[in-house]
Amino acid sequence: MSAMVLKFPRRKKVPPRYPKPRQRVFYAGHRYVGPQLCQDVQQVYLKRHGDGEWSLIFYADGLSWEIDRFPSNDVPFKFEEHGVEFAPSYSELEEMGWQDPTGENVTEMAYYRLVGFK
């Protein structure tokens, strides 16, 4: 019984598609708050924290109020959870510094066999 050892090429560092911008607070859309026939429109913003966490905030009476704080993986789902309308798309989120956790992380072994790495 023999084992076949594959030699992979060195991994090249690829810069992110969008570098992290210096800005940390971005407009995320608006949502309606309150009972029916007495609703108020809240302008919602997305804030990027330094530890890989994000939060949804709004401004009222000269103060910022945090609606929710969550990890990077949950960013696209929180807009729907909190009823934010006109939420940013995936490409707009990437421009804000968000990195999609569902990126390519699988190596196709058939590709390396075709190329001839042994």
Biopython code that builds the backbone (N, CA, C, O; Angstrom):
import numpy as np
from Bio.PDB.StructureBuilder import StructureBuilder

atoms = [
    (1, "MET", "N", (0.841, -1.169, 0.000)),
    (1, "MET", "CA", (0.000, 0.000, 0.000)),
    (1, "MET", "C", (0.889, 1.236, 0.000)),
    (1, "MET", "O", (1.803, 1.356, 0.815)),
    (2, "SER", "N", (0.615, 2.142, -0.911)),
    (2, "SER", "CA", (1.430, 3.355, -0.984)),
    (2, "SER", "C", (0.519, 4.579, -0.964)),
    (2, "SER", "O", (-0.625, 4.542, -1.417)),
    (3, "ALA", "N", (1.046, 5.615, -0.446)),
    (3, "ALA", "CA", (0.287, 6.862, -0.363)),
    (3, "ALA", "C", (0.818, 7.841, -1.398)),
    (3, "ALA", "O", (2.023, 7.929, -1.633)),
    (4, "MET", "N", (-0.086, 8.561, -2.001)),
    (4, "MET", "CA", (0.306, 9.565, -2.983)),
    (4, "MET", "C", (0.334, 10.928, -2.289)),
    (4, "MET", "O", (-0.661, 11.352, -1.701)),
    (5, "VAL", "N", (1.455, 11.597, -2.360)),
    (5, "VAL", "CA", (1.616, 12.892, -1.712)),
    (5, "VAL", "C", (1.528, 13.977, -2.780)),
    (5, "VAL", "O", (2.274, 13.968, -3.760)),
    (6, "LEU", "N", (0.626, 14.890, -2.577)),
    (6, "LEU", "CA", (0.466, 15.996, -3.515)),
    (6, "LEU", "C", (1.207, 17.212, -2.990)),
    (6, "LEU", "O", (1.109, 17.549, -1.810)),
    (7, "LYS", "N", (1.943, 17.863, -3.864)),
    (7, "LYS", "CA", (2.616, 19.104, -3.503)),
    (7, "LYS", "C", (1.798, 20.251, -4.080)),
    (7, "LYS", "O", (1.604, 20.352, -5.292)),
    (8, "PHE", "N", (1.334, 21.097, -3.203)),
    (8, "PHE", "CA", (0.540, 22.235, -3.625)),
    (8, "PHE", "C", (1.444, 23.446, -3.811)),
    (8, "PHE", "O", (2.450, 23.581, -3.114)),
    (9, "PRO", "N", (1.100, 24.317, -4.733)),
    (9, "PRO", "CA", (1.894, 25.543, -4.866)),
    (9, "PRO", "C", (1.690, 26.424, -3.638)),
    (9, "PRO", "O", (0.686, 26.310, -2.935)),
    (10, "ARG", "N", (2.651, 27.296, -3.393)),
    (10, "ARG", "CA", (2.531, 28.197, -2.247)),
    (10, "ARG", "C", (1.315, 29.094, -2.432)),
    (10, "ARG", "O", (1.011, 29.556, -3.532)),
    (11, "ARG", "N", (0.654, 29.316, -1.349)),
    (11, "ARG", "CA", (-0.546, 30.146, -1.387)),
    (11, "ARG", "C", (-0.159, 31.606, -1.576)),
    (11, "ARG", "O", (0.672, 32.144, -0.845)),
    (12, "LYS", "N", (-0.770, 32.226, -2.556)),
    (12, "LYS", "CA", (-0.490, 33.631, -2.816)),
    (12, "LYS", "C", (-1.454, 34.477, -2.004)),
    (12, "LYS", "O", (-2.645, 34.177, -1.922)),
    (13, "LYS", "N", (-0.938, 35.521, -1.415)),
    (13, "LYS", "CA", (-1.805, 36.426, -0.662)),
    (13, "LYS", "C", (-2.544, 37.311, -1.653)),
    (13, "LYS", "O", (-1.944, 38.072, -2.412)),
    (14, "VAL", "N", (-3.843, 37.189, -1.623)),
    (14, "VAL", "CA", (-4.677, 37.992, -2.505)),
    (14, "VAL", "C", (-5.301, 39.106, -1.672)),
    (14, "VAL", "O", (-5.948, 38.839, -0.660)),
    (15, "PRO", "N", (-5.111, 40.345, -2.092)),
    (15, "PRO", "CA", (-5.725, 41.425, -1.313)),
    (15, "PRO", "C", (-7.237, 41.342, -1.411)),
    (15, "PRO", "O", (-7.763, 40.851, -2.410)),
    (16, "PRO", "N", (-7.940, 41.810, -0.398)),
    (16, "PRO", "CA", (-9.404, 41.770, -0.458)),
    (16, "PRO", "C", (-9.921, 42.587, -1.637)),
    (16, "PRO", "O", (-9.282, 43.534, -2.095)),
    (17, "ARG", "N", (-11.097, 42.189, -2.110)),
    (17, "ARG", "CA", (-11.672, 42.866, -3.264)),
    (17, "ARG", "C", (-11.883, 44.347, -2.979)),
    (17, "ARG", "O", (-11.634, 45.197, -3.834)),
    (18, "TYR", "N", (-12.338, 44.639, -1.791)),
    (18, "TYR", "CA", (-12.510, 46.019, -1.357)),
    (18, "TYR", "C", (-11.725, 46.192, -0.063)),
    (18, "TYR", "O", (-11.980, 45.471, 0.902)),
    (19, "PRO", "N", (-10.779, 47.124, -0.011)),
    (19, "PRO", "CA", (-10.089, 47.352, 1.263)),
    (19, "PRO", "C", (-11.045, 47.980, 2.272)),
    (19, "PRO", "O", (-12.044, 48.593, 1.896)),
    (20, "LYS", "N", (-10.731, 47.823, 3.546)),
    (20, "LYS", "CA", (-11.581, 48.403, 4.594)),
    (20, "LYS", "C", (-11.501, 49.918, 4.521)),
    (20, "LYS", "O", (-10.408, 50.483, 4.555)),
    (21, "PRO", "N", (-12.636, 50.575, 4.422)),
    (21, "PRO", "CA", (-12.600, 52.042, 4.410)),
    (21, "PRO", "C", (-12.351, 52.589, 5.810)),
    (21, "PRO", "O", (-12.551, 51.899, 6.809)),
    (22, "ARG", "N", (-11.916, 53.823, 5.857)),
    (22, "ARG", "CA", (-11.660, 54.460, 7.144)),
    (22, "ARG", "C", (-12.967, 54.763, 7.877)),
    (22, "ARG", "O", (-13.024, 54.758, 9.106)),
    (23, "GLN", "N", (-14.001, 55.022, 7.102)),
    (23, "GLN", "CA", (-15.319, 55.316, 7.666)),
    (23, "GLN", "C", (-15.850, 54.089, 8.402)),
    (23, "GLN", "O", (-15.663, 52.964, 7.940)),
    (24, "ARG", "N", (-16.509, 54.296, 9.542)),
    (24, "ARG", "CA", (-17.015, 53.167, 10.333)),
    (24, "ARG", "C", (-18.527, 53.124, 10.451)),
    (24, "ARG", "O", (-19.071, 52.101, 10.868)),
    (25, "VAL", "N", (-19.220, 54.185, 10.104)),
    (25, "VAL", "CA", (-20.683, 54.222, 10.201)),
    (25, "VAL", "C", (-21.253, 54.459, 8.807)),
    (25, "VAL", "O", (-20.851, 55.394, 8.114)),
    (26, "PHE", "N", (-22.195, 53.605, 8.399)),
    (26, "PHE", "CA", (-22.759, 53.652, 7.057)),
    (26, "PHE", "C", (-24.281, 53.649, 7.136)),
    (26, "PHE", "O", (-24.865, 53.059, 8.045)),
    (27, "TYR", "N", (-24.914, 54.311, 6.176)),
    (27, "TYR", "CA", (-26.376, 54.332, 6.124)),
    (27, "TYR", "C", (-26.866, 52.962, 5.678)),
    (27, "TYR", "O", (-26.385, 52.430, 4.678)),
    (28, "ALA", "N", (-27.822, 52.382, 6.410)),
    (28, "ALA", "CA", (-28.312, 51.037, 6.105)),
    (28, "ALA", "C", (-29.737, 51.040, 5.574)),
    (28, "ALA", "O", (-30.158, 50.050, 4.975)),
    (29, "GLY", "N", (-30.482, 52.096, 5.768)),
    (29, "GLY", "CA", (-31.868, 52.138, 5.312)),
    (29, "GLY", "C", (-32.758, 52.749, 6.379)),
    (29, "GLY", "O", (-32.287, 53.462, 7.266)),
    (30, "HIS", "N", (-34.048, 52.461, 6.284)),
    (30, "HIS", "CA", (-34.976, 52.961, 7.297)),
    (30, "HIS", "C", (-35.940, 51.858, 7.695)),
    (30, "HIS", "O", (-36.098, 50.858, 6.995)),
    (31, "ARG", "N", (-36.579, 52.067, 8.836)),
    (31, "ARG", "CA", (-37.584, 51.123, 9.313)),
    (31, "ARG", "C", (-38.704, 51.907, 9.992)),
    (31, "ARG", "O", (-38.519, 53.041, 10.433)),
    (32, "TYR", "N", (-39.860, 51.273, 10.060)),
    (32, "TYR", "CA", (-41.017, 51.886, 10.697)),
    (32, "TYR", "C", (-41.139, 51.337, 12.113)),
    (32, "TYR", "O", (-41.091, 50.125, 12.323)),
    (33, "VAL", "N", (-41.298, 52.239, 13.087)),
    (33, "VAL", "CA", (-41.348, 51.861, 14.491)),
    (33, "VAL", "C", (-42.623, 52.422, 15.109)),
    (33, "VAL", "O", (-43.009, 53.561, 14.846)),
    (34, "GLY", "N", (-43.267, 51.606, 15.933)),
    (34, "GLY", "CA", (-44.444, 52.063, 16.653)),
    (34, "GLY", "C", (-45.703, 51.347, 16.208)),
    (34, "GLY", "O", (-45.681, 50.560, 15.262)),
    (35, "PRO", "N", (-46.810, 51.627, 16.900)),
    (35, "PRO", "CA", (-48.072, 50.976, 16.549)),
    (35, "PRO", "C", (-48.624, 51.525, 15.232)),
    (35, "PRO", "O", (-48.217, 52.592, 14.771)),
    (36, "GLN", "N", (-49.547, 50.785, 14.642)),
    (36, "GLN", "CA", (-50.145, 51.218, 13.383)),
    (36, "GLN", "C", (-50.849, 52.554, 13.558)),
    (36, "GLN", "O", (-51.358, 52.873, 14.632)),
    (37, "LEU", "N", (-50.865, 53.316, 12.494)),
    (37, "LEU", "CA", (-51.459, 54.655, 12.437)),
    (37, "LEU", "C", (-50.728, 55.672, 13.310)),
    (37, "LEU", "O", (-51.172, 56.813, 13.442)),
    (38, "CYS", "N", (-49.613, 55.264, 13.904)),
    (38, "CYS", "CA", (-48.823, 56.178, 14.727)),
    (38, "CYS", "C", (-47.341, 55.844, 14.566)),
    (38, "CYS", "O", (-46.555, 55.994, 15.501)),
    (39, "GLN", "N", (-46.973, 55.392, 13.373)),
    (39, "GLN", "CA", (-45.606, 54.927, 13.159)),
    (39, "GLN", "C", (-44.657, 56.087, 12.900)),
    (39, "GLN", "O", (-45.037, 57.136, 12.381)),
    (40, "ASP", "N", (-43.426, 55.856, 13.278)),
    (40, "ASP", "CA", (-42.361, 56.815, 13.054)),
    (40, "ASP", "C", (-41.326, 56.157, 12.149)),
    (40, "ASP", "O", (-41.108, 54.948, 12.228)),
    (41, "VAL", "N", (-40.690, 56.946, 11.293)),
    (41, "VAL", "CA", (-39.645, 56.428, 10.407)),
    (41, "VAL", "C", (-38.307, 56.635, 11.093)),
    (41, "VAL", "O", (-37.968, 57.751, 11.487)),
    (42, "GLN", "N", (-37.550, 55.559, 11.235)),
    (42, "GLN", "CA", (-36.234, 55.603, 11.874)),
    (42, "GLN", "C", (-35.169, 55.370, 10.811)),
    (42, "GLN", "O", (-35.218, 54.375, 10.089)),
    (43, "GLN", "N", (-34.211, 56.279, 10.713)),
    (43, "GLN", "CA", (-33.079, 56.097, 9.811)),
    (43, "GLN", "C", (-32.066, 55.212, 10.537)),
    (43, "GLN", "O", (-31.596, 55.563, 11.619)),
    (44, "VAL", "N", (-31.730, 54.065, 9.943)),
    (44, "VAL", "CA", (-30.871, 53.077, 10.597)),
    (44, "VAL", "C", (-29.493, 53.100, 9.945)),
    (44, "VAL", "O", (-29.369, 53.202, 8.724)),
    (45, "TYR", "N", (-28.464, 53.003, 10.779)),
    (45, "TYR", "CA", (-27.086, 53.011, 10.313)),
    (45, "TYR", "C", (-26.391, 51.733, 10.762)),
    (45, "TYR", "O", (-26.742, 51.148, 11.787)),
    (46, "LEU", "N", (-25.403, 51.312, 9.983)),
    (46, "LEU", "CA", (-24.616, 50.121, 10.278)),
    (46, "LEU", "C", (-23.238, 50.580, 10.733)),
    (46, "LEU", "O", (-22.566, 51.332, 10.028)),
    (47, "LYS", "N", (-22.817, 50.127, 11.915)),
    (47, "LYS", "CA", (-21.524, 50.538, 12.468)),
    (47, "LYS", "C", (-20.602, 49.338, 12.559)),
    (47, "LYS", "O", (-20.986, 48.284, 13.067)),
    (48, "ARG", "N", (-19.364, 49.507, 12.056)),
    (48, "ARG", "CA", (-18.352, 48.453, 12.119)),
    (48, "ARG", "C", (-17.468, 48.703, 13.334)),
    (48, "ARG", "O", (-16.879, 49.775, 13.471)),
    (49, "HIS", "N", (-17.378, 47.703, 14.220)),
    (49, "HIS", "CA", (-16.517, 47.800, 15.399)),
    (49, "HIS", "C", (-15.166, 47.171, 15.078)),
    (49, "HIS", "O", (-15.050, 46.412, 14.116)),
    (50, "GLY", "N", (-14.161, 47.473, 15.862)),
    (50, "GLY", "CA", (-12.820, 46.988, 15.603)),
    (50, "GLY", "C", (-12.620, 45.512, 15.864)),
    (50, "GLY", "O", (-11.656, 44.934, 15.362)),
    (51, "ASP", "N", (-13.487, 44.882, 16.625)),
    (51, "ASP", "CA", (-13.300, 43.481, 16.996)),
    (51, "ASP", "C", (-14.067, 42.522, 16.088)),
    (51, "ASP", "O", (-14.343, 41.391, 16.488)),
    (52, "GLY", "N", (-14.414, 42.947, 14.883)),
    (52, "GLY", "CA", (-15.126, 42.073, 13.955)),
    (52, "GLY", "C", (-16.619, 42.025, 14.187)),
    (52, "GLY", "O", (-17.314, 41.216, 13.572)),
    (53, "GLU", "N", (-17.119, 42.866, 15.051)),
    (53, "GLU", "CA", (-18.554, 42.914, 15.305)),
    (53, "GLU", "C", (-19.151, 44.132, 14.616)),
    (53, "GLU", "O", (-18.457, 45.105, 14.322)),
    (54, "TRP", "N", (-20.440, 44.057, 14.368)),
    (54, "TRP", "CA", (-21.189, 45.126, 13.732)),
    (54, "TRP", "C", (-22.390, 45.445, 14.609)),
    (54, "TRP", "O", (-22.784, 44.636, 15.449)),
    (55, "SER", "N", (-22.966, 46.617, 14.417)),
    (55, "SER", "CA", (-24.184, 46.950, 15.149)),
    (55, "SER", "C", (-25.075, 47.830, 14.286)),
    (55, "SER", "O", (-24.606, 48.550, 13.404)),
    (56, "LEU", "N", (-26.365, 47.755, 14.563)),
    (56, "LEU", "CA", (-27.345, 48.644, 13.950)),
    (56, "LEU", "C", (-27.635, 49.748, 14.956)),
    (56, "LEU", "O", (-27.939, 49.472, 16.116)),
    (57, "ILE", "N", (-27.541, 50.993, 14.514)),
    (57, "ILE", "CA", (-27.768, 52.119, 15.409)),
    (57, "ILE", "C", (-28.712, 53.121, 14.744)),
    (57, "ILE", "O", (-28.894, 53.103, 13.527)),
    (58, "PHE", "N", (-29.302, 53.985, 15.549)),
    (58, "PHE", "CA", (-30.061, 55.127, 15.036)),
    (58, "PHE", "C", (-29.774, 56.314, 15.938)),
    (58, "PHE", "O", (-29.342, 56.160, 17.080)),
    (59, "TYR", "N", (-30.020, 57.492, 15.405)),
    (59, "TYR", "CA", (-29.758, 58.721, 16.147)),
    (59, "TYR", "C", (-31.077, 59.374, 16.538)),
    (59, "TYR", "O", (-31.972, 59.525, 15.707)),
    (60, "ALA", "N", (-31.193, 59.757, 17.796)),
    (60, "ALA", "CA", (-32.381, 60.461, 18.288)),
    (60, "ALA", "C", (-31.967, 61.403, 19.411)),
    (60, "ALA", "O", (-31.194, 61.028, 20.292)),
    (61, "ASP", "N", (-32.472, 62.597, 19.376)),
    (61, "ASP", "CA", (-32.205, 63.606, 20.407)),
    (61, "ASP", "C", (-30.713, 63.865, 20.590)),
    (61, "ASP", "O", (-30.259, 64.100, 21.710)),
    (62, "GLY", "N", (-29.954, 63.825, 19.514)),
    (62, "GLY", "CA", (-28.523, 64.093, 19.583)),
    (62, "GLY", "C", (-27.691, 62.946, 20.132)),
    (62, "GLY", "O", (-26.491, 63.111, 20.351)),
    (63, "LEU", "N", (-28.298, 61.790, 20.359)),
    (63, "LEU", "CA", (-27.584, 60.620, 20.874)),
    (63, "LEU", "C", (-27.693, 59.470, 19.884)),
    (63, "LEU", "O", (-28.627, 59.415, 19.084)),
    (64, "SER", "N", (-26.744, 58.564, 19.943)),
    (64, "SER", "CA", (-26.843, 57.361, 19.117)),
    (64, "SER", "C", (-27.315, 56.208, 19.998)),
    (64, "SER", "O", (-26.806, 56.000, 21.100)),
    (65, "TRP", "N", (-28.287, 55.470, 19.497)),
    (65, "TRP", "CA", (-28.865, 54.346, 20.222)),
    (65, "TRP", "C", (-28.555, 53.070, 19.461)),
    (65, "TRP", "O", (-28.790, 52.980, 18.256)),
    (66, "GLU", "N", (-28.028, 52.088, 20.172)),
    (66, "GLU", "CA", (-27.681, 50.816, 19.540)),
    (66, "GLU", "C", (-28.894, 49.889, 19.581)),
    (66, "GLU", "O", (-29.425, 49.597, 20.653)),
    (67, "ILE", "N", (-29.328, 49.430, 18.412)),
    (67, "ILE", "CA", (-30.464, 48.518, 18.321)),
    (67, "ILE", "C", (-30.021, 47.099, 18.638)),
    (67, "ILE", "O", (-30.652, 46.401, 19.431)),
    (68, "ASP", "N", (-28.921, 46.678, 18.003)),
    (68, "ASP", "CA", (-28.446, 45.303, 18.162)),
    (68, "ASP", "C", (-26.969, 45.253, 17.816)),
    (68, "ASP", "O", (-26.494, 46.002, 16.963)),
    (69, "ARG", "N", (-26.247, 44.359, 18.488)),
    (69, "ARG", "CA", (-24.827, 44.128, 18.206)),
    (69, "ARG", "C", (-24.664, 42.659, 17.868)),
    (69, "ARG", "O", (-25.196, 41.801, 18.573)),
    (70, "PHE", "N", (-23.926, 42.352, 16.786)),
    (70, "PHE", "CA", (-23.874, 40.977, 16.294)),
    (70, "PHE", "C", (-22.555, 40.728, 15.570)),
    (70, "PHE", "O", (-21.869, 41.674, 15.183)),
    (71, "PRO", "N", (-22.193, 39.436, 15.384)),
    (71, "PRO", "CA", (-20.954, 39.106, 14.665)),
    (71, "PRO", "C", (-21.096, 39.348, 13.165)),
    (71, "PRO", "O", (-22.197, 39.559, 12.657)),
    (72, "SER", "N", (-19.985, 39.314, 12.482)),
    (72, "SER", "CA", (-19.933, 39.604, 11.055)),
    (72, "SER", "C", (-20.783, 38.654, 10.217)),
    (72, "SER", "O", (-21.318, 39.055, 9.183)),
    (73, "ASN", "N", (-20.915, 37.402, 10.647)),
    (73, "ASN", "CA", (-21.672, 36.417, 9.871)),
    (73, "ASN", "C", (-23.151, 36.766, 9.771)),
    (73, "ASN", "O", (-23.804, 36.391, 8.798)),
    (74, "ASP", "N", (-23.686, 37.470, 10.749)),
    (74, "ASP", "CA", (-25.123, 37.737, 10.816)),
    (74, "ASP", "C", (-25.549, 39.045, 10.163)),
    (74, "ASP", "O", (-26.735, 39.374, 10.180)),
    (75, "VAL", "N", (-24.626, 39.790, 9.594)),
    (75, "VAL", "CA", (-24.955, 41.119, 9.069)),
    (75, "VAL", "C", (-26.105, 41.095, 8.059)),
    (75, "VAL", "O", (-27.053, 41.861, 8.236)),
    (76, "PRO", "N", (-26.081, 40.264, 7.010)),
    (76, "PRO", "CA", (-27.179, 40.327, 6.032)),
    (76, "PRO", "C", (-28.535, 39.924, 6.604)),
    (76, "PRO", "O", (-29.565, 40.394, 6.121)),
    (77, "PHE", "N", (-28.557, 39.072, 7.613)),
    (77, "PHE", "CA", (-29.818, 38.576, 8.163)),
    (77, "PHE", "C", (-30.456, 39.560, 9.146)),
    (77, "PHE", "O", (-31.672, 39.541, 9.335)),
    (78, "LYS", "N", (-29.658, 40.406, 9.764)),
    (78, "LYS", "CA", (-30.179, 41.339, 10.769)),
    (78, "LYS", "C", (-31.046, 42.433, 10.155)),
    (78, "LYS", "O", (-31.928, 42.968, 10.826)),
    (79, "PHE", "N", (-30.807, 42.774, 8.887)),
    (79, "PHE", "CA", (-31.645, 43.785, 8.242)),
    (79, "PHE", "C", (-33.087, 43.302, 8.163)),
    (79, "PHE", "O", (-34.022, 44.047, 8.457)),
    (80, "GLU", "N", (-33.253, 42.058, 7.766)),
    (80, "GLU", "CA", (-34.598, 41.492, 7.663)),
    (80, "GLU", "C", (-35.218, 41.309, 9.048)),
    (80, "GLU", "O", (-36.412, 41.543, 9.235)),
    (81, "GLU", "N", (-34.404, 40.891, 10.010)),
    (81, "GLU", "CA", (-34.902, 40.660, 11.369)),
    (81, "GLU", "C", (-35.459, 41.941, 11.994)),
    (81, "GLU", "O", (-36.459, 41.904, 12.710)),
    (82, "HIS", "N", (-34.809, 43.066, 11.720)),
    (82, "HIS", "CA", (-35.233, 44.336, 12.313)),
    (82, "HIS", "C", (-36.101, 45.164, 11.370)),
    (82, "HIS", "O", (-36.440, 46.304, 11.689)),
    (83, "GLY", "N", (-36.463, 44.614, 10.222)),
    (83, "GLY", "CA", (-37.381, 45.293, 9.309)),
    (83, "GLY", "C", (-36.797, 46.505, 8.616)),
    (83, "GLY", "O", (-37.517, 47.468, 8.353)),
    (84, "VAL", "N", (-35.499, 46.480, 8.311)),
    (84, "VAL", "CA", (-34.856, 47.603, 7.629)),
    (84, "VAL", "C", (-35.185, 47.518, 6.140)),
    (84, "VAL", "O", (-34.929, 46.504, 5.491)),
    (85, "GLU", "N", (-35.752, 48.594, 5.614)),
    (85, "GLU", "CA", (-36.083, 48.637, 4.192)),
    (85, "GLU", "C", (-34.954, 49.305, 3.421)),
    (85, "GLU", "O", (-34.251, 50.166, 3.950)),
    (86, "PHE", "N", (-34.789, 48.901, 2.172)),
    (86, "PHE", "CA", (-33.728, 49.391, 1.289)),
    (86, "PHE", "C", (-32.353, 49.117, 1.896)),
    (86, "PHE", "O", (-31.478, 49.982, 1.899)),
    (87, "ALA", "N", (-32.180, 47.901, 2.410)),
    (87, "ALA", "CA", (-30.909, 47.497, 3.018)),
    (87, "ALA", "C", (-29.840, 47.357, 1.936)),
    (87, "ALA", "O", (-30.172, 47.095, 0.781)),
    (88, "PRO", "N", (-28.566, 47.526, 2.285)),
    (88, "PRO", "CA", (-27.494, 47.409, 1.299)),
    (88, "PRO", "C", (-27.358, 45.984, 0.768)),
    (88, "PRO", "O", (-27.667, 45.015, 1.463)),
    (89, "SER", "N", (-26.890, 45.875, -0.476)),
    (89, "SER", "CA", (-26.680, 44.569, -1.102)),
    (89, "SER", "C", (-25.340, 43.991, -0.636)),
    (89, "SER", "O", (-24.593, 44.639, 0.097)),
    (90, "TYR", "N", (-25.052, 42.762, -1.073)),
    (90, "TYR", "CA", (-23.796, 42.119, -0.687)),
    (90, "TYR", "C", (-22.591, 42.919, -1.181)),
    (90, "TYR", "O", (-21.616, 43.079, -0.448)),
    (91, "SER", "N", (-22.648, 43.418, -2.405)),
    (91, "SER", "CA", (-21.504, 44.176, -2.924)),
    (91, "SER", "C", (-21.335, 45.499, -2.166)),
    (91, "SER", "O", (-20.207, 45.934, -1.935)),
    (92, "GLU", "N", (-22.435, 46.136, -1.781)),
    (92, "GLU", "CA", (-22.334, 47.364, -0.992)),
    (92, "GLU", "C", (-21.783, 47.070, 0.402)),
    (92, "GLU", "O", (-21.028, 47.869, 0.955)),
    (93, "LEU", "N", (-22.162, 45.921, 0.968)),
    (93, "LEU", "CA", (-21.613, 45.535, 2.274)),
    (93, "LEU", "C", (-20.112, 45.303, 2.183)),
    (93, "LEU", "O", (-19.370, 45.673, 3.093)),
    (94, "GLU", "N", (-19.657, 44.689, 1.083)),
    (94, "GLU", "CA", (-18.218, 44.466, 0.911)),
    (94, "GLU", "C", (-17.474, 45.786, 0.778)),
    (94, "GLU", "O", (-16.341, 45.904, 1.244)),
    (95, "GLU", "N", (-18.091, 46.775, 0.152)),
    (95, "GLU", "CA", (-17.471, 48.099, 0.066)),
    (95, "GLU", "C", (-17.361, 48.746, 1.446)),
    (95, "GLU", "O", (-16.482, 49.577, 1.674)),
    (96, "MET", "N", (-18.246, 48.369, 2.362)),
    (96, "MET", "CA", (-18.223, 48.901, 3.732)),
    (96, "MET", "C", (-17.185, 48.200, 4.604)),
    (96, "MET", "O", (-16.936, 48.631, 5.730)),
    (97, "GLY", "N", (-16.582, 47.131, 4.104)),
    (97, "GLY", "CA", (-15.571, 46.415, 4.874)),
    (97, "GLY", "C", (-16.018, 45.063, 5.379)),
    (97, "GLY", "O", (-15.264, 44.384, 6.076)),
    (98, "TRP", "N", (-17.246, 44.652, 5.038)),
    (98, "TRP", "CA", (-17.751, 43.340, 5.454)),
    (98, "TRP", "C", (-17.155, 42.273, 4.551)),
    (98, "TRP", "O", (-17.055, 42.470, 3.340)),
    (99, "GLN", "N", (-16.759, 41.146, 5.130)),
    (99, "GLN", "CA", (-16.212, 40.037, 4.347)),
    (99, "GLN", "C", (-17.189, 38.882, 4.391)),
    (99, "GLN", "O", (-17.605, 38.443, 5.464)),
    (100, "ASP", "N", (-17.552, 38.393, 3.213)),
    (100, "ASP", "CA", (-18.524, 37.310, 3.087)),
    (100, "ASP", "C", (-17.923, 36.015, 3.624)),
    (100, "ASP", "O", (-16.909, 35.555, 3.098)),
    (101, "PRO", "N", (-18.518, 35.410, 4.660)),
    (101, "PRO", "CA", (-17.956, 34.177, 5.219)),
    (101, "PRO", "C", (-18.208, 32.953, 4.354)),
    (101, "PRO", "O", (-17.626, 31.899, 4.608)),
    (102, "THR", "N", (-19.059, 33.060, 3.336)),
    (102, "THR", "CA", (-19.361, 31.909, 2.483)),
    (102, "THR", "C", (-18.512, 31.909, 1.223)),
    (102, "THR", "O", (-18.928, 31.355, 0.206)),
    (103, "GLY", "N", (-17.348, 32.509, 1.264)),
    (103, "GLY", "CA", (-16.464, 32.545, 0.101)),
    (103, "GLY", "C", (-15.907, 31.162, -0.215)),
    (103, "GLY", "O", (-16.220, 30.179, 0.458)),
    (104, "GLU", "N", (-15.077, 31.106, -1.250)),
    (104, "GLU", "CA", (-14.513, 29.822, -1.659)),
    (104, "GLU", "C", (-13.539, 29.317, -0.602)),
    (104, "GLU", "O", (-12.553, 29.983, -0.287)),
    (105, "ASN", "N", (-13.816, 28.158, -0.066)),
    (105, "ASN", "CA", (-12.916, 27.559, 0.911)),
    (105, "ASN", "C", (-12.695, 26.077, 0.627)),
    (105, "ASN", "O", (-12.226, 25.338, 1.492)),
    (106, "VAL", "N", (-13.034, 25.642, -0.590)),
    (106, "VAL", "CA", (-12.875, 24.246, -0.971)),
    (106, "VAL", "C", (-11.858, 24.174, -2.094)),
    (106, "VAL", "O", (-11.947, 24.920, -3.069)),
    (107, "THR", "N", (-10.896, 23.282, -1.961)),
    (107, "THR", "CA", (-9.899, 23.089, -2.995)),
    (107, "THR", "C", (-10.349, 21.957, -3.905)),
    (107, "THR", "O", (-10.641, 20.855, -3.440)),
    (108, "GLU", "N", (-10.403, 22.228, -5.183)),
    (108, "GLU", "CA", (-10.808, 21.202, -6.144)),
    (108, "GLU", "C", (-9.600, 20.322, -6.453)),
    (108, "GLU", "O", (-8.662, 20.760, -7.119)),
    (109, "MET", "N", (-9.625, 19.093, -5.975)),
    (109, "MET", "CA", (-8.510, 18.167, -6.190)),
    (109, "MET", "C", (-8.380, 17.793, -7.663)),
    (109, "MET", "O", (-7.269, 17.571, -8.146)),
    (110, "ALA", "N", (-9.498, 17.722, -8.383)),
    (110, "ALA", "CA", (-9.446, 17.355, -9.799)),
    (110, "ALA", "C", (-8.644, 18.387, -10.586)),
    (110, "ALA", "O", (-7.963, 18.033, -11.548)),
    (111, "TYR", "N", (-8.712, 19.634, -10.199)),
    (111, "TYR", "CA", (-7.963, 20.683, -10.885)),
    (111, "TYR", "C", (-6.462, 20.427, -10.766)),
    (111, "TYR", "O", (-5.733, 20.557, -11.750)),
    (112, "TYR", "N", (-5.999, 20.068, -9.585)),
    (112, "TYR", "CA", (-4.573, 19.842, -9.392)),
    (112, "TYR", "C", (-4.099, 18.597, -10.133)),
    (112, "TYR", "O", (-2.950, 18.541, -10.572)),
    (113, "ARG", "N", (-4.959, 17.611, -10.277)),
    (113, "ARG", "CA", (-4.572, 16.428, -11.054)),
    (113, "ARG", "C", (-4.430, 16.783, -12.526)),
    (113, "ARG", "O", (-3.519, 16.292, -13.194)),
    (114, "LEU", "N", (-5.318, 17.630, -13.043)),
    (114, "LEU", "CA", (-5.248, 18.029, -14.449)),
    (114, "LEU", "C", (-4.022, 18.887, -14.722)),
    (114, "LEU", "O", (-3.386, 18.748, -15.767)),
    (115, "VAL", "N", (-3.690, 19.767, -13.797)),
    (115, "VAL", "CA", (-2.551, 20.653, -13.978)),
    (115, "VAL", "C", (-1.249, 19.870, -13.893)),
    (115, "VAL", "O", (-0.261, 20.240, -14.526)),
    (116, "GLY", "N", (-1.239, 18.814, -13.132)),
    (116, "GLY", "CA", (-0.061, 17.962, -13.060)),
    (116, "GLY", "C", (0.774, 18.127, -11.814)),
    (116, "GLY", "O", (1.947, 17.754, -11.826)),
    (117, "PHE", "N", (0.236, 18.664, -10.745)),
    (117, "PHE", "CA", (0.982, 18.749, -9.491)),
    (117, "PHE", "C", (1.008, 17.378, -8.845)),
    (117, "PHE", "O", (-0.035, 16.761, -8.630)),
    (118, "LYS", "N", (2.193, 16.911, -8.541)),
    (118, "LYS", "CA", (2.328, 15.587, -7.920)),
    (118, "LYS", "C", (3.200, 15.653, -6.697)),
    (118, "LYS", "O", (3.426, 14.634, -6.044)),
]
sb = StructureBuilder()
sb.init_structure("model")
sb.init_model(0)
sb.init_chain("A")
sb.init_seg("    ")
for serial, (resi, resn, name, xyz) in enumerate(atoms, 1):
    if name == "N":
        sb.init_residue(resn, " ", resi, " ")
    sb.init_atom(name, np.array(xyz, "f"), 0.0, 1.0, " ", f" {name:<3s}", serial, name[0])
structure = sb.get_structure()
